[in-house]
Amino acid sequence: MSAFRNALLGFAALGAMAAPALAQAPTSYDGVMLFYPDTGRMVMGHVDKASMDMAMKHAKPLNGPVMIVMSGGKAYIVDNMMDKMPDGSRMIDYFDKRTYGNF
């Protein structure tokens, strides 16, 4: 499975993990996801408060939706997904219908 597909599936899994948490505590989902572009490996889960506090010192907010693209062994973030694709659809709609992991 390609690293790009792994990344997309990882984000979908993160969303699936968040859904029950959001149903119980609608304020937030606290957890981390690590992504290693060189191997495509991803890990995710909850961490304790001290670990989350340390991670948040270095965190920058993302405005969604966001897509990670793997190309040439590097990871890229696409944060503007409103551009039109060759078929005329918005990028977000185009990839939403053509990728796996919709839960």
C-alpha positions as CSV (number, residue, x, y, z in Angstrom):
1,M,0.0,0.0,0.0
2,S,1.4,3.4,-1.0
3,A,2.5,5.9,1.7
4,F,0.0,8.4,0.3
5,R,-2.8,5.9,0.7
6,N,-1.5,5.1,4.2
7,A,-1.7,8.7,5.1
8,L,-5.2,9.1,3.9
9,L,-6.3,6.0,5.6
10,G,-4.6,7.1,8.8
11,F,-6.5,10.4,8.8
12,A,-9.8,8.5,8.1
13,A,-9.0,6.2,11.1
14,L,-8.2,9.2,13.2
15,G,-11.7,10.6,12.3
16,A,-13.2,7.2,13.1
17,M,-11.5,7.2,16.5
18,A,-12.6,10.7,17.2
19,A,-16.3,10.1,16.4
20,P,-17.1,8.2,19.6
21,A,-15.1,10.6,21.7
22,L,-16.9,13.5,20.2
23,A,-20.2,11.9,20.9
24,Q,-19.3,11.7,24.6
25,A,-17.3,14.9,25.0
26,P,-18.2,17.3,22.2
27,T,-15.6,19.9,23.2
28,S,-12.5,18.2,21.6
29,Y,-10.6,15.1,20.7
30,D,-7.2,15.0,22.3
31,G,-4.7,12.7,20.8
32,V,-1.6,12.6,18.6
33,M,-0.8,11.2,15.2
34,L,2.8,10.6,14.1
35,F,3.6,10.3,10.4
36,Y,7.0,9.2,9.0
37,P,7.2,10.3,5.3
38,D,10.2,8.2,4.6
39,T,8.4,4.9,5.4
40,G,4.8,5.9,5.3
41,R,4.4,4.6,8.9
42,M,1.7,6.2,11.0
43,V,0.8,5.8,14.7
44,M,-1.9,7.5,16.6
45,G,-3.6,7.5,20.0
46,H,-4.3,9.3,23.2
47,V,-1.6,10.7,25.4
48,D,-1.6,11.9,29.0
49,K,-2.0,15.6,29.9
50,A,1.7,16.3,30.5
51,S,2.6,14.9,27.1
52,M,-0.2,16.8,25.3
53,D,0.9,20.0,27.0
54,M,4.4,19.6,25.8
55,A,3.3,18.8,22.3
56,M,1.0,21.8,22.2
57,K,3.9,24.1,23.0
58,H,5.2,23.3,19.4
59,A,1.9,22.8,17.7
60,K,0.4,25.1,15.0
61,P,-3.3,25.0,14.2
62,L,-4.5,23.7,10.9
63,N,-7.7,25.0,9.3
64,G,-9.5,22.1,7.7
65,P,-10.0,20.4,5.6
66,V,-6.4,19.5,5.0
67,M,-4.9,16.9,2.7
68,I,-1.4,15.3,3.0
69,V,0.2,14.5,-0.4
70,M,3.1,12.1,-0.7
71,S,5.4,12.7,-3.6
72,G,9.1,11.7,-4.1
73,G,9.4,10.5,-0.5
74,K,8.3,13.8,0.9
75,A,5.0,14.8,2.6
76,Y,3.2,18.0,1.6
77,I,0.1,19.7,3.2
78,V,-2.6,21.0,0.9
79,D,-4.6,23.5,2.9
80,N,-6.5,25.2,0.1
81,M,-8.8,22.5,-1.4
82,M,-11.2,24.8,-3.2
83,D,-9.4,25.0,-6.5
84,K,-11.1,23.3,-9.5
85,M,-10.0,20.0,-10.8
86,P,-9.9,19.1,-14.5
87,D,-13.4,17.8,-14.3
88,G,-14.7,21.1,-12.9
89,S,-15.3,19.8,-9.3
90,R,-13.7,21.4,-6.3
91,M,-10.5,19.6,-5.1
92,I,-12.1,18.6,-1.8
93,D,-15.1,17.0,-3.5
94,Y,-12.9,15.3,-6.1
95,F,-10.6,13.6,-3.6
96,D,-13.4,12.9,-1.2
97,K,-15.1,10.7,-3.8
98,R,-12.0,9.0,-5.0
99,T,-10.2,8.0,-1.8
100,Y,-10.7,5.2,0.6
101,G,-11.5,5.4,4.3
102,N,-14.8,7.1,4.5
103,F,-16.4,6.0,7.7
